[in-house]
Amino acid sequence: MPRLPLRRRLLAGALVPLLGLVGGMGSAQAEIGVPDTVPAATLLLPYFAVDLGNPNGAQARFSVINTAAAPRLAKVTLWSNLGVPTFSFDLYLEGRDTVQVDLRQVFAGMLPQTGPGRVTLGSQSDPSVAFAGCTAGANQALGVSLPVPVRLSDAQIAHLAAAHTGRQSASLSNQCAGVNLGDRVARGYATVDVVNECTVSNPTIAGYFAAGGTGVAGNANVLAGTFTLSERPGELIISSAALVHIEANDSDPRTSGSGDYTFYSSYNAADGSDNREGLGGVWQAPLPGSPLLSAGTDLLVWRDAGGRAPVPFASTSCTAPSSLFPLQQTALRFFDEAEQTFLFNAPPPAPNPPPPPVFPFPYATQMVEASSLSPFAAGWAVLNLNAGGGTGAPGGVTPMGPIRQSLVMVRSAQGTNASPLRLAVQAANVAQQKDNGPNSCSGGNTSSCMAFSPGNF
Amino acid sequence: MNAKRFRATPALRRMLASAALAILPFGLQASSVSALCTTCPVRVPDGGAAAASPQLATVAVNLPAASCAGSAPAGGVEVQVDLLHNHVGDLRLRLIAPDTTAYTLIDRLPDGSLSCGSEDIVGSFVGGVAGATAPSCQVRIPAVAGLVQPASSLDGVAAAAVPGGTWSLEIGDHADAGEGLLRSWRLSVYCVRYGLIFSGDFED
């Protein structure tokens, strides 16, 4: 019987963003500091939402591909909406293998079962490998290694639900990992790292990274992947895109030294040991609104705390996170299709007092309706997500100064059941800003520089 | 006037059936037997690329023998299944009797000319009960739910005194890219044909 419409839409459809990568595998040009979809050592699922009270509400899944012939291990880490790691598990990928991770199943306690010999190897795959540590199946409150248990324990399932819906978790000494948004939707983001052995470690634990990929994590740029976010209000509505592909390079000066703004620098004291490229700090986002579309445009915004690691916090309601939050911004400027402009939270003419600052992207990850920020139905936006200056409060003293790593994707409805997600244009990369100042811009392009110099707001 | 079909839940039907036992004419005996999976949850491995050689998960329960004396043949059979799976169309579920007779519950549920790509089976396959419907692939989760008409008749189970012993639920995954988790299953045989008692129409 021919294969499935739903999976075709959820998975095969989601592979479209990778067609260029797969088709040009081996010839794709990797460049540090550029959000290019090339085989990478780390994949970022920048946002997920899993409705724990309604299976037909928001759901999320992603795929992990090993583009190389040799088998690889990958470490999946789930993070709360405040950037606190909550749970980790390992995947074993044969050469050229693809593994699906359905987060609805993960939150129900079912992790993907992977390991040598579980699939029939193809002609382009090297023989299976027995990686170190992959026979013990270590199982702790906050992580498991291979082989994974048949089902997570009730305590682990309860921890996952609590940590990602903003409730106290017994596994965290009744502290909160995420902020409570008043519903039963588990939110957060996920990372997938190439690793060298099976462990219950995660990227925040000492020894996970060591320069040159000699720690638990490796530096092989071999992973690719896609993700889908879905809802079923009646029909199936899906959004799909490539995962964010983050390359490792232990010889590039932007990713190999202490103080470099690498991807995991908030979690390793900015010692550069992860060798992963940092993401952008300023983004240009097309906002293709249209009155013909029934749904509006959403901004998916992932953010970093600028060299400071969020940790679980004590709160009975989980609504008052640590002093790292809310995350601020330099400025948010919108343009309509007739070049008219609007500055979010702009100060009125003197002598009127400035308005209280508003931070519409306060957490490590969120999805926000663009219409809540701008009066324009369509156009584009410049999102300077660095801290301080402009309408934002001072950035404070952090290892990265006012520079803040972030990522922006745009989701707009197209048709009745598809809402593609597209990566916004990176106007400035954090490594570049770290080296050349927060107002430096990609390629010296003056038009984009204009947009994120605070003085121009 | 719109008529709304009343469909009792399995739990409600069991409760009502129990109540019905109390009003059976004096001298008639009736009973029911039930067995719940005690080894669940159980993984359902991915079928791989070769549909001809599916991966099987066989999960047994031990059903006590029972006689529906006075009310034979037995009135109803219910196979409750709670199965997490992200591609129902991959699956063939069979109930295996102690004498190895196999009753197919669902067989690679189609969706038009394709196989059903929806998720999860959380429902009751019933025999001898009015109101059960043939399964269809629902976009919503679970893809198969409620009272479900099995692919092959369960009359063979319900037609005679209930054989005790090891009954098994066999789950075959016939395609790749999707594994599952059988969270629980239960086999129940009722001596009262409760479905006929409680089938009726209600007005809005």
Interface residues (C-beta under 8 A of the other chain):
Chain A: M1 P2 R3 L4 P5 L6 R7 R8 L10 L11 P55 N56 R61 T98 Q100 D102 R104 Q105 A108 G109 M110 P112 Q113 R118 V119 T120 V150 R151 R232 E235 L236
Chain B: P41 V42 R43 P45 D46 G48 A49 A50 L84 N86 H87 G89 R108 P110 D111 G112 S113 L114 S115 C116 G117 S118 E119 D120 V139 R140 I141 P142 A175 D176 A177 G178 E179 L181
